[in-house]
Amino acid sequence: MPIVACLLLAGVLVWQITGSNRTVRRINDADQAISLATRVEKLIVDEETGIRGYQITSDKRFLEPYRQASATLPQTLDQLDSIVDPVHKPLIEQFRTQHLEWQNNFARPMIDAVAQHRMVDDVDMNLTGRRRVDAMRGLMAQIESDAEQVRSAHAQAWKSQSYNVFLVLYIAALAMGIIIGLFTHDRMEAVSSAFLRSLDAQARRAEELFRSEQNLRTTLASIGDGVITCDNHGHVQLMNPVAQELTGWTESEARGRPLTEVFNILHESTREPLEDPVSKVQRLNRVVGLANHTVLVRKDGSEIAIDDSGAPIRKQDGELLGVVLVFRDITMQRRTRAALLANEKLAVAGRLAATIAHEIHNPLDSVANLLYLLQHNPQDPEARHFLEVAQTELARVTQISRAMLSLYRESHAPVVINLKEMLEDLLLLMEGRFHSLGVTVTSELSDGMTVEGYPAELRQVFTNIIGNAAEAAGNGGIVQVRATSQRLPVNGSAEIQQDGALIEIVDNGPGIPTEVMKRLFQPFFTTKGERGTGLGLWVSQGIVRKHGGRLELVNNDGVRGTVARVFLARKPVIEPPVISH
């Protein structure tokens, strides 16, 4: 019923307002007609004034009002003709005729007579011109008078319509008030009960939200990673206890501060500030992780190595609401990795110990026998040959010992490494092992290949890979070691390439089964039983990645065997090594 009443009221209002608007337009038309008629009268006066001034003074400057009025008058008459009632249009045509006769019979002859200095005081001519001007003014006065009457009638009608609209509104409002009051009274109880049910539902939701928030806070407090939440402007809102411990800031101190002040991160090697996770998430609009080798500068100035990720928090419509940052202290992880690395080094050294002892023992036996022969045959011409052989064997022992000493000599900064020399030294140290395994090893090493890195770590990588290849080839097998300079794409991009070296170790063993291939680089996975630690390839891969390179093992296409490929960048960005004592 309120809707029906509103529709009826709207119809009445539209009808009344439409009539009022029509009346107002008519009043406006009458006002405009009066204004234009008055303007026409003024233009006539300007024309007559200009003619009279020119007649008296013979100065053409007095003709300027006449000319301006004559130019404006036709346009003004057209405007007046377009808005007056049809009954007034004959008056306007009569005015045009009178004005044309006035110009032809008085104005223009008067201007010509003055210009030629003829007599201009003809009484009949002046009286005729005056009568025509009065007639034209009379026509405009009649139009003005009629327009005033029309305006007054329409104004009175408008007042009557306004009164009727007010009366209708008053009666309709009173009726609607009664109807809506009755309807509202009938519906209030339903609305009241619905409101009470809504309050109960809101209370239950608030309780559920409180329990959910408490569960979340308990979860955040119990997990082992640091968690920081920020708004979309990068200001800290929440920190769990682990985050407070790692950053050195309490939640009350950090709340509202910029994340860059609380979570100050640097690159471990370059010491350059890193992009804060909030800006990175906003820029990429996805989950992001920190760059490698990131350190967190705590509030007291101390530093810890961390690993972290940032994820966006979104509204239902997808708009970014904030960012949650999860990070952890990886200092113990690094120490564990260093311990595993040291353990693998000891394992490699143990495997080489027997080989090196054998390699050194054989030349020393030869030297001892040669010296014994020299003692019993000092003048024998063959003695000189024995001395040369003894010197050769001693030089071989010296070379083996030098290679052994350099195998684990640590550098505190990357140095330029000649790959050919390093690989030749390794192959020399491992000759005894190759001989005991019955493996033939060939090498094709290009001259002039250099990379920047840590020699001891790279020797450990190639000792592991070459030793694995020799064991896989077995008795009678062949291992090929090839090294060439090469340019390879950076991060799979064909447009950006870097200079480096590609080292390939190829064996003709049985190859690697698919199920084994999937787990090769997992720590503590080995196919050698008690003889293996399961750390060789895992550590080797970590070292190669640290040197900005790649390590991959694939089965040799079309033939037996496996190919191990190691790409090393010529000038990588390398973090300092973990020195174990």
C-alpha positions in Angstrom: 0.0 0.0 0.0 2.8 2.5 0.7 4.2 1.8 -2.7 0.8 2.3 -4.4 0.3 5.5 -2.5 3.8 6.7 -3.5 3.1 5.9 -7.2 -0.2 7.9 -7.1 1.5 10.8 -5.4 4.3 10.7 -8.0 1.7 10.8 -10.8 0.0 13.8 -9.3 3.3 15.6 -8.7 4.5 14.9 -12.2 1.2 16.3 -13.6 1.3 19.4 -11.4 5.0 20.1 -12.0 4.6 19.6 -15.7 1.8 22.3 -15.8 3.9 24.6 -13.6 6.9 24.2 -15.8 4.8 25.0 -18.9 3.4 28.1 -17.2 6.9 29.2 -16.1 8.1 28.8 -19.7 5.3 31.0 -20.9 6.2 33.6 -18.3 9.8 33.5 -19.4 8.7 33.9 -23.1 6.6 36.9 -22.1 9.5 38.4 -20.2 11.8 37.9 -23.1 9.2 39.4 -25.5 9.0 42.5 -23.3 12.8 42.7 -23.1 13.1 42.5 -26.9 10.3 45.0 -27.6 12.0 47.4 -25.2 15.3 46.8 -27.0 13.7 47.5 -30.4 12.3 50.8 -29.0 15.8 51.7 -27.8 17.3 50.9 -31.2 14.7 53.1 -32.9 15.6 56.0 -30.5 19.3 55.4 -31.3 18.6 55.6 -35.0 16.6 58.8 -34.7 19.1 60.4 -32.3 21.9 59.6 -34.7 20.0 61.2 -37.7 19.1 64.3 -35.7 22.7 64.8 -34.4 24.1 64.5 -37.9 21.4 66.8 -39.3 22.3 69.5 -36.7 26.2 69.1 -36.8 27.0 67.6 -40.2 29.5 65.5 -38.2 29.5 61.9 -39.4 30.5 60.6 -35.9 26.9 61.3 -34.9 25.8 58.6 -37.5 27.6 55.8 -35.5 24.5 55.1 -33.2 22.3 55.1 -36.3 24.5 52.6 -38.1 24.9 50.3 -35.1 21.2 50.3 -34.4 20.4 49.6 -38.1 22.7 46.7 -38.1 21.3 45.2 -34.9 17.6 45.8 -35.5 16.8 43.0 -38.0 18.3 40.3 -35.8 16.4 41.6 -32.8 13.2 41.6 -34.8 13.8 38.0 -35.8 14.2 37.0 -32.2 11.1 38.8 -31.2 9.1 37.3 -34.1 10.2 33.8 -33.0 8.7 34.0 -29.4 5.6 36.3 -29.7 2.1 34.9 -30.0 0.8 34.4 -33.5 -1.6 37.4 -33.0 1.4 39.7 -32.7 3.2 38.6 -35.8 1.2 41.0 -38.1 2.3 43.9 -35.8 6.0 42.9 -36.4 5.5 42.8 -40.1 3.8 46.2 -40.0 6.8 47.5 -38.0 9.2 46.2 -40.6 7.2 48.0 -43.3 7.1 51.2 -41.3 10.8 51.0 -40.6 11.7 50.4 -44.2 9.6 53.4 -45.3 11.2 55.6 -42.6 14.7 54.7 -43.9 13.8 55.2 -47.5 11.7 58.4 -47.2 13.5 60.1 -44.3 16.7 58.7 -43.0 18.7 58.1 -46.1 17.5 61.3 -47.9 18.4 63.2 -44.8 21.9 61.7 -44.8 22.4 62.5 -48.5 21.1 66.1 -48.1 23.4 66.8 -45.2 26.4 65.2 -47.0 25.7 67.5 -50.1 25.1 70.6 -47.9 21.6 71.1 -49.1 18.7 72.5 -47.1 17.6 70.0 -44.4 15.0 72.1 -42.6 12.0 70.9 -44.6 9.2 70.9 -42.0 7.0 68.4 -43.8 9.8 65.9 -44.2 10.8 66.2 -40.6 7.2 65.8 -39.4 6.7 62.8 -41.6 9.8 61.1 -40.2 8.7 61.9 -36.7 5.2 60.4 -37.2 6.7 57.2 -38.6 9.0 56.8 -35.6 6.0 57.4 -33.2 4.0 54.8 -35.2 6.8 52.2 -34.8 7.2 52.9 -31.1 3.4 52.5 -30.8 3.6 49.1 -32.4 6.3 48.0 -29.9 4.3 49.5 -27.0 1.3 47.5 -28.0 3.4 44.3 -28.1 4.9 45.1 -24.7 1.4 45.8 -23.2 0.0 42.5 -24.6 3.0 40.6 -23.3 2.6 42.2 -19.9 -1.0 41.1 -19.8 0.0 37.6 -20.8 2.7 37.5 -18.2 0.3 38.6 -15.5 -2.2 36.0 -16.4 0.4 33.2 -16.5 1.9 34.4 -13.2 -1.5 34.2 -11.6 -2.0 30.7 -13.1 1.4 29.7 -11.7 0.5 30.9 -8.2 -2.7 28.9 -8.4 -0.8 25.8 -9.6 1.8 26.2 -6.8 -1.1 26.4 -4.3 -2.7 23.3 -5.8 0.7 21.4 -5.6 1.1 22.4 -2.0 -2.4 21.3 -1.2 -2.0 18.0 -3.0 1.4 17.4 -1.2 -0.1 18.2 2.2 -3.1 15.9 1.7 -1.0 13.1 0.1 1.7 13.3 2.9 -1.0 13.2 5.5 -2.6 10.1 3.8 0.7 8.4 3.3 1.7 9.2 6.9 -1.4 7.4 8.1 -0.9 4.4 5.8 2.8 4.1 6.5 2.1 4.5 10.3 -0.4 1.6 10.2 1.9 -0.5 8.0 5.0 0.3 10.2 3.1 -0.6 13.4 2.2 -3.9 11.8 5.8 -4.6 10.8 7.7 -3.3 13.8 7.4 -6.5 15.8 8.8 -8.6 12.8 11.7 -6.1 12.4 12.4 -6.1 16.1 12.5 -9.9 16.3 14.7 -10.0 13.2 17.0 -7.4 14.8 17.3 -9.5 17.9 18.1 -12.6 15.8 20.8 -10.5 14.0 22.3 -9.4 17.3 22.5 -13.0 18.4 24.2 -14.0 15.1 26.6 -11.1 15.4 27.5 -12.1 18.9 28.1 -15.7 17.8 30.3 -14.5 14.9 32.2 -12.2 17.2 32.9 -15.1 19.5 34.0 -17.3 16.6 36.2 -14.5 15.3 37.8 -14.1 18.8 38.5 -17.8 19.1 39.9 -17.8 15.5 42.1 -14.9 16.4 43.3 -16.6 19.6 44.0 -19.8 17.6 46.0 -17.8 15.1 48.0 -16.0 17.7 48.7 -19.3 19.5 49.8 -20.8 16.2 52.0 -17.8 15.3 53.6 -18.0 18.8 54.3 -21.7 18.6 55.8 -22.0 15.1 59.6 -21.9 14.7 59.7 -19.2 12.0 59.5 -15.5 12.5 56.3 -13.9 11.1 55.7 -10.2 10.5 52.5 -8.8 9.0 52.4 -5.3 7.4 49.7 -3.1 5.9 49.8 -2.2 2.2 51.9 0.9 3.1 54.7 -1.3 4.6 54.1 -0.5 8.3 54.4 -3.3 10.9 51.2 -4.5 12.4 52.0 -7.9 14.1 55.1 -9.8 15.1 55.3 -13.3 16.7 57.8 -14.0 19.5 60.3 -15.6 17.1 60.3 -12.5 14.9 60.8 -10.4 18.0 63.7 -12.5 19.1 65.4 -12.5 15.6 65.0 -8.8 14.9 65.6 -7.6 18.5 62.4 -5.4 18.4 59.4 -6.0 20.6 56.0 -5.9 19.0 55.0 -2.8 20.9 58.2 -1.0 19.7 57.8 -2.1 16.1 54.1 -1.6 15.6 53.4 1.2 13.1 57.1 1.6 12.1 58.2 1.1 8.5 59.3 -2.5 7.8 62.7 -1.3 6.4 63.5 0.1 9.9 62.6 -3.2 11.7 63.6 -5.7 9.0 66.9 -4.2 7.7 68.4 -6.7 5.2 71.7 -6.6 3.3 73.5 -8.7 0.8 76.1 -10.7 2.7 78.9 -10.3 0.2 78.3 -6.8 -1.4 76.8 -5.2 1.8 74.3 -3.5 -0.4 70.7 -2.9 1.0 68.2 -5.3 -0.5 64.6 -4.5 -1.7 62.2 -4.9 1.2 59.7 -7.8 0.8 56.6 -5.4 0.9 57.8 -3.4 -2.1 58.8 -6.5 -3.9 55.3 -8.2 -3.4 53.6 -4.9 -4.4 55.7 -4.7 -7.6 55.4 -8.4 -8.6 51.9 -9.0 -7.1 52.8 -12.6 -6.1 54.6 -14.7 -3.4 58.4 -13.8 -3.4 61.5 -15.0 -1.8 64.6 -13.2 -0.6 67.8 -13.3 -2.6 70.5 -15.7 -1.6 73.2 -14.6 0.9 70.8 -12.3 2.9 71.7 -11.1 6.4 69.3 -9.4 8.8 70.8 -6.5 10.8 69.2 -6.7 14.3 68.3 -3.8 16.5 71.6 -4.0 18.4 73.6 -4.0 15.2 74.5 -7.8 15.2 73.8 -9.8 12.0 72.2 -13.2 11.3 71.9 -15.1 8.0 68.2 -15.6 7.1 66.0 -17.1 4.5 62.4 -15.9 4.0 59.4 -15.3 1.7 56.7 -12.7 1.4 53.1 -13.3 0.4 50.3 -10.8 -0.3 47.1 -10.6 1.9 44.1 -9.8 -0.3 40.5 -8.7 0.1 37.7 -10.7 -1.4 37.8 -8.4 -4.5 41.6 -9.1 -5.0 42.7 -5.7 -3.7 46.0 -5.8 -1.8 45.4 -5.5 2.0 48.8 -6.2 3.3 51.9 -8.5 3.3 52.9 -11.4 5.5 56.6 -12.1 5.9 57.9 -15.5 7.1 61.7 -15.8 7.8 64.0 -18.1 9.7 67.6 -18.1 11.1 69.8 -20.3 8.9 72.9 -19.9 10.9 72.7 -23.5 12.3 71.8 -24.7 8.8 75.0 -23.2 7.5 77.0 -24.7 10.3 75.4 -28.1 9.6 76.3 -27.7 5.9 79.8 -26.7 6.8 80.1 -29.8 9.0 78.8 -32.1 6.3 81.2 -30.4 3.8 84.1 -31.0 6.2 83.0 -34.7 6.6 82.9 -35.1 2.9 86.3 -33.6 2.6 87.6 -36.1 5.1 86.0 -38.9 3.2 87.6 -37.8 -0.1 90.9 -37.4 1.7 90.6 -40.9 3.1 89.9 -42.4 -0.3 92.9 -40.6 -1.7 95.3 -41.5 1.1 95.9 -45.1 0.0 96.4 -44.0 -3.7 98.8 -41.2 -2.7 100.8 -43.5 -0.4 101.1 -46.0 -3.2 102.0 -43.3 -5.7 104.8 -41.9 -3.4 106.0 -45.4 -2.3 106.7 -46.6 -5.9 109.0 -43.7 -6.9 110.8 -44.0 -3.5 111.4 -47.7 -4.0 112.8 -47.0 -7.5 115.1 -44.3 -6.1 116.4 -46.6 -3.3 117.2 -49.4 -5.8 119.0 -46.9 -8.1 121.1 -45.5 -5.3 122.0 -49.0 -4.2 123.2 -49.8 -7.7 125.2 -46.6 -7.9 126.9 -47.4 -4.6 128.2 -50.7 -6.0 129.1 -49.4 -9.5 130.2 -45.8 -9.1 132.2 -45.7 -12.4 129.6 -47.6 -14.4 128.5 -45.5 -17.5 125.0 -46.7 -16.7 125.2 -44.9 -13.4 124.4 -41.6 -15.1 121.2 -43.2 -16.5 120.3 -44.4 -13.0 120.8 -40.8 -11.6 118.5 -39.4 -14.3 115.8 -42.0 -13.5 116.2 -41.2 -9.8 115.8 -37.5 -10.5 112.7 -38.2 -12.6 111.1 -40.3 -9.8 111.9 -37.7 -7.2 110.4 -35.0 -9.4 107.2 -37.1 -9.7 107.1 -37.5 -5.9 107.5 -33.7 -5.5 104.7 -33.1 -8.0 102.3 -35.5 -6.2 103.1 -33.9 -2.8 102.5 -30.4 -4.2 99.2 -31.5 -5.7 98.2 -33.1 -2.4 99.1 -29.9 -0.4 97.0 -27.8 -2.8 94.0 -30.1 -2.7 92.6 -28.6 0.5 94.4 -25.3 0.8 91.6 -22.8 1.5 91.5 -19.3 0.0 89.8 -16.4 1.8 88.8 -14.8 -1.5 88.2 -16.0 -5.0 91.3 -16.4 -7.1 92.0 -17.0 -10.8 92.1 -20.8 -11.4 93.8 -22.5 -14.5 91.4 -25.3 -15.1 93.8 -27.3 -17.2 96.5 -27.3 -14.5 94.0 -28.1 -11.8 92.5 -31.1 -13.7 95.9 -32.4 -14.7 97.0 -32.4 -11.0 93.9 -34.3 -10.0 94.3 -36.9 -12.7 97.9 -37.4 -11.6 96.8 -37.9 -8.0 94.2 -40.4 -9.0 96.4 -42.5 -11.3 96.8 -45.2 -8.7 93.1 -45.4 -8.1 92.4 -45.6 -11.8 95.0 -48.4 -12.1 93.5 -50.4 -9.3 90.0 -50.1 -10.9 91.4 -51.0 -14.3 90.1 -47.8 -15.9 91.6 -45.9 -18.7 91.3 -42.1 -18.4 91.9 -39.8 -21.3 91.7 -36.0 -21.3 91.1 -33.2 -23.8 91.8 -29.9 -22.0 91.9 -26.6 -23.8 94.7 -24.1 -22.9 94.0 -20.8 -21.3 90.7 -21.7 -19.6 90.5 -19.7 -16.3 87.7 -19.0 -13.9 87.4 -17.2 -10.6 86.7 -19.3 -7.5 88.0 -21.3 -4.6 90.5 -23.9 -5.8 90.0 -26.4 -2.9 86.3 -26.5 -3.3 86.4 -27.0 -7.1 89.1 -29.8 -6.7 86.7 -31.5 -4.3 83.9 -31.3 -6.9 86.0 -32.8 -9.7 87.5 -35.5 -7.4 84.0 -36.7 -6.5 82.7 -36.6 -10.1 85.8 -38.2 -11.7 86.0 -40.8 -9.0 82.3 -41.7 -9.4 82.8 -42.0 -13.2 85.8 -44.3 -12.8 83.8 -46.6 -10.4 80.9 -46.6 -12.7 83.0 -47.5 -15.7 84.6 -50.5 -13.8 87.4 -52.8 -15.0 88.2 -52.2 -18.6 86.1 -49.1 -18.7 87.0 -45.7 -20.2 86.6 -42.2 -18.7 87.0 -39.1 -20.9 87.6 -35.7 -19.3 86.9 -32.8 -21.7 87.1 -29.0 -20.9 86.4 -26.2 -23.4 85.6 -22.5 -23.2 81.9 -21.8 -23.8 79.2 -19.2 -23.5 75.9 -20.3 -22.0 72.6 -18.5 -21.3 72.0 -16.9 -17.9 68.9 -18.4 -16.1 67.7 -20.0 -19.4 67.6 -16.7 -21.3 69.0 -16.9 -24.8 69.4 -13.1 -24.9 71.8 -12.9 -21.9 74.9 -15.1 -22.0 78.0 -15.3 -19.9 81.6 -16.5 -20.6 82.7 -19.6 -18.8 84.0 -23.2 -19.1 82.2 -26.4 -19.8 83.8 -29.6 -18.2 82.4 -32.9 -19.3 83.2 -36.3 -17.6 82.0 -39.1 -19.8 82.1 -42.8 -18.8 81.0 -46.0 -20.6 79.4 -47.6 -17.5 75.9 -49.0 -17.3 74.2 -45.6 -16.9 71.9 -44.4 -14.1 68.5 -45.9 -13.6 65.5 -43.5 -13.7 64.5 -44.0 -10.1 68.1 -43.3 -9.0 68.4 -40.3 -11.2 65.6 -38.6 -9.4 67.4 -38.8 -6.0 71.0 -38.3 -7.0 71.4 -34.8 -5.4 69.6 -35.7 -2.2 71.9 -35.7 0.9 72.7 -39.2 2.4 71.5 -41.0 -0.7 74.1 -43.5 -2.0 74.3 -46.6 -4.2 77.7 -47.6 -2.8 76.5 -49.1 0.5 78.9 -48.8 3.4 81.6 -47.3 1.1 79.6 -44.1 0.4 78.5 -41.2 2.5 75.7 -40.0 0.3 77.1 -36.4 0.4 79.4 -36.2 -2.6 77.0 -35.1 -5.3 74.9 -33.0 -2.9 78.0 -31.1 -1.7 79.3 -30.8 -5.2 76.1 -29.3 -6.5 76.1 -26.7 -3.6 79.7 -25.7 -4.5 79.0 -25.4 -8.2 75.9 -23.3 -7.6 77.9 -21.1 -5.2 80.3 -20.5 -8.1 77.4 -19.4 -10.3 77.5 -22.6 -12.3 75.4 -25.7 -13.0 75.9 -29.4 -12.5 73.9 -32.0 -14.3 74.1 -35.8 -14.9 72.5 -37.4 -17.9 72.7 -40.8 -19.5 74.7 -40.7 -22.7 72.3 -40.7 -25.7 72.7 -43.7 -28.0 75.5 -45.4 -26.2 76.3 -46.8 -22.7 77.4 -44.6 -19.9 76.8 -41.3 -18.2 77.8 -37.7 -18.9 78.5 -35.3 -16.0 78.5 -31.6 -17.2 79.8 -28.8 -15.1 79.5 -25.2 -16.3 81.5 -22.6 -14.4 81.1 -18.8 -15.0 84.3 -17.0 -15.7 83.6 -14.2 -13.2 80.7 -15.2 -10.9 79.5 -13.4 -7.7 80.6 -15.8 -4.9 79.9 -15.6 -1.2 82.9 -16.1 1.1 83.6 -19.8 2.0 82.6 -21.4 5.3 86.0 -22.1 6.9 85.9 -25.1 9.2 88.5 -25.6 11.9 
